[in-house]
Amino acid sequence: MHSALGSVFELLDRTLCDYQDLWLPQPFTCGELPWCGTHGQLRAALLALDEREFLQLHNCPERRLRWFREREPDLCAALYAYEPALSGSVRALEVDSFDNLHIPGRKWQQILAFAGALPHRELPHVDWCAGKGHLSRIVQRNQRQMVHCLEWDASLVAMGEALAKRQGRNITYHHHNVLQPLPAECAETARVHIGLHACGDLHQRLLHHVVRSGATAVALSPCCYHKTSADLYLPLSGAARKTRLRLTRSALHLAVQGAATARRGERQLRERERLWRLGFDALQRDLRGRDDYLNVPSCKRELLRQGFPEFCQWAARRRQLALPDRIPYEHYLRLGSARHRDIVRLELLRQLFTRPLELWLVLDCALYLEEQGYRVGVTQFCERAVSPRNLLIQAERE
Ligand SMILES: C[S@@+](CC[C@H](N)C(=O)[O-])C[C@H]1O[C@@H](n2cnc3c(N)ncnc32)[C@H](O)[C@@H]1O
């Protein structure tokens, strides 16, 4: 018999599998999207969006969902049947004015919300991928327990140690790669493992460690599922191992896309890069006489502060393409712009799958813990405006 989370997972899995033609192929690299034939009206409605309407749907997930609900009610009902409740604070936190020194506003809010969602436990805590250990300091102060910080960036460890020492906090920093076996003090059973925004392989590692060591409890907010060395996602739970989904790194990337939290300058640079890549794509198709996408590796940001011709020359060198002397760059940039306009509209459909895919991945983690004898809850530890990665898995050994 399925647990409540298992039933949610089953519906999500079925929907994501049945509709994979709508979200797995990427408009950016794919010439003819498979769904454009079967969903002609939807395609036409997306392409007809003017700039203002497009931006409204792009920037506001709720508005986007309403727009799609009117056109694809069954799909939206299945994809959005489940949204975890807000965890709220289980405890009032003690903080002092030194605690949030050098922490940007939103990060501070995330830390407070995460620490506030942890029930009191009379056990040492282990903070995975702790950075400078800002979360550790709040947890240590409020749980009044020893905290171990695991972090592999030596400069962050040094800065964190200095901060903790100045505040007299009972924290041990371990300059440690969590992909290696943990230091003995962290590996004991009677530990609470915490991880705020631990990426891909690292949060999988955390969960494996929790299960293997039979740790008492864990609180994890996963992040960047695509940061993994595996070419295909390796499901953790028995439930997810039965899926028909084959998630490549770029499919996993969708789970964290579409969040408008980057700074404005950063967003503009990213858009320019996409535009230039499409312009270069039009150019390379002409030069090679082949109507297919040519992958170009990622580039340094300085290149994006130069011009489109410089970008094309760099990309051509990377792909060993000879460029003729006279190229009508303006023409290719216009072609790129026209495709960019259509692609960003068609991508709205993929964005509809972002949250359900993230929930699928989080539920895989949760079900893994459940299958291994943990009592598990999934909540949102903060509003999505504070962090789009706001899902929190909390588990305690039965
Ligand atoms: C996204 S940050 C999260 C930091 C902190 N938990 C927070 O929420 O502010 C990820 C951290 O993981 C650290 N990290 C990356 N790979 C690691 C590894 N293999 N072992 C230990 N730490 C690692 C990075 O240096 C970075 O500080």
The ligand as an ORCA input file, in Angstrom:
! r2SCAN-3c Opt
* xyz 0 1
  C      24.945     26.419     -2.549
  S      26.190     26.566     -1.332
  C      25.223     26.365      0.115
  C      25.896     27.002      1.294
  C      25.017     27.106      2.554
  N      24.492     25.843      2.965
  C      23.941     28.109      2.316
  O      22.797     27.751      2.118
  O      24.257     29.294      2.297
  C      27.029     25.080     -1.501
  C      28.293     24.960     -0.655
  O      28.764     23.629     -0.816
  C      30.171     23.641     -0.814
  N      30.626     22.392     -1.450
  C      30.590     22.080     -2.751
  N      31.056     20.862     -2.965
  C      31.394     20.350     -1.745
  C      31.943     19.115     -1.313
  N      32.230     18.134     -2.184
  N      32.158     18.943      0.008
  C      31.871     19.928      0.891
  N      31.351     21.130      0.530
  C      31.115     21.345     -0.775
  C      30.504     24.890     -1.584
  O      31.834     25.325     -1.359
  C      29.445     25.859     -1.046
  O      29.913     26.549      0.075
*
